[in-house]
């Protein structure tokens, strides 16, 4: 197929973040990696973004917006007004919104990616206007889209259950694991330990500080299961409604044993995983749970909640627990910390489980969704 006859795909990537911080986690990583790994031979891509990075030029034409779409209301205005006008002007064949909402006023077929439905599960955790917009506009977008992408089977079932979208129109495109996440040489990990002044043993949590991450329960279980000198290290930026986390640390007298690192640069995350005794992921709800597979790819044992999509990420490689049960989590932590054979088995199984998730596969499967949408194939 020649360049002039390839289908023209317009991708809204305005949630690519140009600044270090918690917004570069999660959705940013999925968008960036999916775009990097799109096959280039069948489709011609136009990437709409606020923050253009050099590698985007290798994917396709890049239209960098002058609108300050870091601000939510301006991004909404761009999505609903500028994007459909630009798409018509460039005669695009298909529009892919990589985050929840498609333009209202467009005659072009659409694909929309839905990462999670936390605003449906925890409506009280969202400001009223944001909750109303996400609920109503996501519902409209997924019902009108030719194809919907979910990032887990759990998410696929959620879109079907909440919005009555036929399962046949919802595709699961899992995230991948970057090659940087791997067991690292011991001397490199030792140098990192020295640089960060890390204790000999510590439990790791990676994720934004926000309510659904269930961090207060982790702190309670840590207090029960991990005697000194084991520490708890929380890697991730402040999101919202995080005061309870700090209050719980203070109430339990753990100020000297719980460390908050703030946002960690991407290059440091593999080192944090490699240095830890185990990752604990107690989240109440996730669209997927990328830290789980990143940790396993580094050879780090994983203890995670049995809710939403997380068992899909863990497979049979980690230990699961009820995210409402402090005692059960404490038992899981104790088992890994005090049983070297169990930890070694989990390490081996985790390395194999992580191999199932690859960003090249994410790119290829995204392109397959475009094919289905263009053929209107269910």
C-alpha positions in Angstrom: 0.0 0.0 0.0 1.5 3.3 -1.0 1.7 6.3 1.3 -1.1 8.1 -0.7 -3.5 5.2 -0.2 -2.8 4.3 3.4 -5.6 5.0 5.9 -4.9 8.2 7.8 -5.2 7.8 11.5 -5.4 10.9 13.8 -4.3 10.2 17.4 -5.1 12.6 20.3 -2.0 12.3 22.5 -2.5 15.5 24.6 -2.1 13.6 27.8 1.6 13.0 27.0 3.3 15.0 29.8 6.2 17.3 29.2 7.2 17.6 32.8 8.6 15.2 35.4 6.0 14.3 38.0 3.2 11.9 38.7 1.4 12.8 35.5 4.3 11.0 33.6 3.2 7.7 35.2 0.3 5.5 34.1 -1.5 7.0 31.1 1.5 8.9 29.8 3.6 5.8 29.7 0.9 3.8 28.0 0.4 6.5 25.3 4.1 7.0 24.7 4.9 3.3 24.4 1.9 2.4 22.3 2.8 5.2 19.8 6.5 4.2 19.7 5.5 0.7 18.7 2.8 1.3 16.2 3.6 -0.5 12.9 4.4 2.1 10.2 3.7 0.2 6.9 -0.1 0.1 6.8 -1.3 3.5 8.3 -0.3 7.1 8.1 -0.4 8.7 11.5 -1.0 12.3 12.6 -0.2 12.8 16.2 -1.9 15.7 18.0 -0.1 16.7 21.1 0.9 19.6 23.3 4.4 18.4 24.1 6.2 17.1 21.0 9.2 14.9 21.6 11.8 14.1 19.0 10.8 10.4 18.7 7.3 11.3 17.7 8.5 12.4 14.3 9.4 8.7 13.6 5.8 7.7 14.1 4.2 10.2 11.8 3.2 13.8 11.3 3.2 15.7 14.5 0.8 18.7 15.1 1.9 20.5 18.3 -0.9 22.6 19.7 -0.4 26.1 21.0 -3.3 25.7 23.3 -2.2 25.2 27.0 -4.0 21.8 27.2 -2.2 21.0 30.5 -5.3 22.8 31.9 -8.3 20.5 31.9 -10.9 22.9 30.6 -8.7 24.1 27.8 -7.9 20.5 26.8 -11.7 19.7 26.7 -12.2 22.7 24.5 -9.4 21.6 22.2 -10.8 18.0 22.0 -14.3 19.2 21.2 -13.6 22.2 18.9 -10.1 22.2 17.4 -9.5 18.5 16.9 -12.6 17.8 14.7 -11.9 20.9 12.6 -8.2 19.8 12.2 -9.3 16.3 11.4 -11.6 17.4 8.7 -9.0 19.8 7.2 -6.5 17.0 7.0 -9.1 14.5 5.7 -8.3 11.9 8.3 -10.0 8.5 8.0 -10.2 7.6 11.7 -9.8 9.4 15.0 -8.3 7.6 18.1 -8.8 9.3 21.4 -6.2 7.8 23.7 -8.1 8.9 26.9 -11.8 8.4 27.4 -13.5 11.1 25.3 -14.0 11.6 21.6 -15.2 14.7 19.8 -19.0 15.3 19.7 -19.1 17.0 16.4 -17.3 14.7 14.0 -18.6 12.4 11.2 -15.4 10.4 11.2 -15.3 6.9 12.8 -13.6 6.8 16.2 -11.6 4.5 18.5 -11.4 5.4 22.2 -9.1 4.0 24.9 -10.5 3.6 28.5 -7.9 3.0 31.1 -10.1 2.5 34.1 -13.5 3.5 35.5 -12.4 4.8 38.9 -14.9 7.7 38.5 -17.7 5.1 38.4 -16.4 3.0 41.3 -15.3 5.9 43.6 -17.5 8.9 42.5 -17.1 10.6 45.9 -13.3 10.9 45.2 -13.8 13.2 42.2 -14.9 16.8 42.1 -18.6 16.9 41.0 -17.9 18.7 37.7 -15.1 16.3 36.7 -17.1 13.3 37.7 -20.1 14.5 35.6 -18.0 15.2 32.6 -16.1 11.8 32.7 -19.2 9.8 33.3 -21.4 11.4 30.6 -18.8 12.0 28.0 -17.1 8.6 28.4 -20.5 7.0 28.1 -21.3 8.9 24.9 -17.8 8.2 23.5 -17.7 4.4 24.0 -21.3 4.0 22.7 -20.6 5.9 19.5 -17.1 4.5 18.9 -16.5 1.8 16.3 -14.1 0.2 18.7 -13.2 0.6 22.4 -9.8 -0.3 23.8 -9.6 -1.5 27.4 -6.2 -2.3 29.0 -7.4 -5.4 30.8 -10.2 -8.0 30.6 -11.5 -6.6 33.9 -11.7 -3.1 32.2 -13.4 -4.6 29.2 -16.1 -6.1 31.4 -16.5 -2.8 33.3 -17.1 -0.9 30.0 -19.7 -3.4 29.0 -21.4 -3.4 32.5 -21.5 0.3 33.1 -22.2 1.5 29.5 -23.9 -1.4 27.8 -21.3 -1.5 25.0 -21.4 -5.0 23.3 -18.3 -7.0 24.3 -17.7 -7.7 20.6 -16.8 -4.0 20.1 -14.3 -3.9 23.1 -10.7 -5.0 22.6 -8.2 -5.7 25.3 -4.7 -4.2 24.5 -2.5 -4.9 27.5 0.4 -2.6 28.5 3.9 -3.9 28.1 7.2 -3.8 30.1 10.1 -1.7 28.9 13.4 -3.5 28.5 14.9 -1.3 31.2 13.0 -3.3 33.8 15.2 -6.3 34.3 17.5 -7.8 37.0 20.5 -5.4 37.2 24.1 -6.2 38.1 24.6 -6.3 41.9 27.3 -3.6 41.9 24.9 -1.2 40.1 22.2 -1.9 42.7 24.7 -1.6 45.6 25.8 1.9 44.2 22.2 2.9 44.1 21.6 1.7 47.7 24.6 3.8 48.8 23.4 6.9 46.9 19.9 6.7 48.3 21.1 5.7 51.8 18.8 2.6 51.7 18.6 0.1 54.5 19.6 -3.5 54.0 15.9 -4.6 53.7 12.8 -2.7 52.7 9.3 -3.1 51.3 8.4 -1.0 48.2 5.3 0.6 47.0 5.2 2.4 43.6 2.2 4.6 42.8 0.7 8.0 43.2 -0.5 8.9 46.7 -4.3 8.8 46.3 -7.2 7.1 48.0 -7.7 4.1 45.8 -4.1 3.0 46.2 -5.1 1.8 49.7 -1.8 2.9 51.3 -3.2 3.4 54.9 -3.9 -0.4 54.9 -0.4 -1.1 53.7 1.0 1.0 56.6 -1.1 -0.9 59.1 0.1 -4.2 57.8 3.7 -3.1 57.7 3.5 -2.1 61.3 2.3 -5.6 62.2 4.5 -7.7 59.9 7.9 -6.0 59.5 10.0 -5.4 62.6 12.9 -3.0 62.6 15.2 -2.5 60.8 12.9 -3.3 57.8 11.6 -0.1 56.2 8.7 0.8 53.9 9.5 3.0 50.9 6.7 4.8 49.1 7.8 5.9 45.6 5.4 8.2 43.8 4.2 11.8 43.7 1.4 13.3 45.7 -2.0 13.0 43.9 -5.0 14.0 45.9 -6.6 13.3 49.3 -3.3 12.0 50.6 -3.4 13.5 54.1 -4.7 10.3 55.7 -1.5 8.5 54.6 0.8 10.9 56.6 -1.6 10.9 59.5 -1.5 7.1 59.7 2.3 7.1 59.7 2.3 9.6 62.6 -0.4 7.8 64.6 1.6 4.5 64.4 4.9 6.2 65.3 6.5 5.1 62.1 8.1 8.4 61.0 11.6 6.9 61.1 10.6 3.7 59.3 8.5 5.0 56.4 10.1 7.0 53.6 8.4 9.1 51.0 10.6 9.6 48.0 8.2 11.7 45.9 8.2 11.2 42.1 11.0 9.0 40.9 12.6 9.6 37.5 11.9 6.8 35.0 15.6 5.8 34.9 15.6 5.2 38.7 12.5 2.9 38.9 14.3 -0.3 37.8 16.9 0.4 40.6 14.2 0.8 43.2 12.6 -2.5 42.2 15.9 -4.3 42.1 16.9 -3.0 45.6 13.6 -4.0 47.3 12.8 -7.2 49.1 9.3 -7.2 47.7 6.7 -4.9 46.1 3.4 -4.6 47.9 0.5 -3.3 45.7 -2.6 -3.0 47.8 -4.8 -1.0 45.4 -8.5 -1.2 45.6 -9.0 -0.8 41.9 -6.7 -0.6 38.8 -7.1 -0.5 35.1 -4.1 -2.8 35.0 -1.4 -2.2 37.6 1.8 -1.7 35.7 4.1 -1.6 38.8 3.3 -5.2 39.3 4.7 -6.4 36.1 7.6 -3.9 36.2 8.6 -5.3 39.6 8.3 -8.9 38.4 10.4 -8.1 35.3 13.1 -7.0 37.7 12.9 -10.2 39.7 11.2 -8.7 42.7 8.6 -10.8 44.5 5.1 -9.2 44.4 2.3 -9.2 47.0 -0.9 -7.6 45.5 -4.6 -7.2 46.1 -7.0 -9.6 44.4 -9.2 -6.8 43.1 -10.2 -5.6 39.6 -7.5 -6.2 37.0 -4.6 -6.9 39.3 -4.8 -10.7 39.3 -4.5 -10.5 35.5 -1.1 -8.8 35.9 0.1 -11.0 38.7 -1.0 -14.3 37.2 0.3 -17.2 39.4 3.6 -15.5 40.1 2.7 -13.5 43.2 0.7 -13.7 46.4 -2.8 -12.1 46.4 -4.8 -10.8 49.4 -8.1 -9.2 50.2 -7.5 -5.4 50.1 -9.8 -4.9 53.0 -7.9 -7.4 55.3 -4.9 -6.0 57.2 -4.1 -9.3 58.8 -4.0 -11.2 55.5 -1.6 -8.7 54.0 0.5 -8.8 57.1 0.7 -12.6 56.8 1.7 -12.4 53.1 4.5 -9.8 53.9 5.8 -12.0 56.8 5.9 -15.1 54.5 8.0 -13.4 51.8 10.4 -11.7 54.3 11.1 -14.8 56.3 11.0 -17.6 53.7 13.9 -17.3 51.2 12.8 -20.3 49.2 9.3 -18.8 48.7 10.9 -15.5 47.6 13.2 -17.3 45.2 10.2 -19.2 43.7 8.2 -16.0 43.3 11.2 -14.3 41.6 11.4 -17.1 39.0 7.7 -17.2 38.3 7.6 -13.4 38.2 10.3 -13.2 35.5 8.3 -15.6 33.4 5.0 -13.8 34.0 6.4 -10.4 33.0 7.5 -11.8 29.6 3.8 -12.0 28.6 3.5 -8.2 28.4 5.4 -6.4 25.6 5.1 -2.9 24.2 5.7 -4.1 20.6 2.6 -6.4 21.1 0.7 -3.3 22.4 1.5 -1.4 19.2 0.6 -4.3 16.9 -2.7 -4.9 18.7 -3.6 -1.2 18.6 -3.1 -1.3 14.8 -5.3 -4.4 14.6 -8.0 -2.4 16.4 -7.6 0.3 13.6 -8.1 -2.4 11.0 -11.3 -3.6 12.6 -12.6 -0.1 12.9 -11.9 0.7 9.3 -13.6 -2.5 8.2 -16.3 -1.9 10.8 -15.7 -5.5 11.8 -17.2 -6.9 14.9 
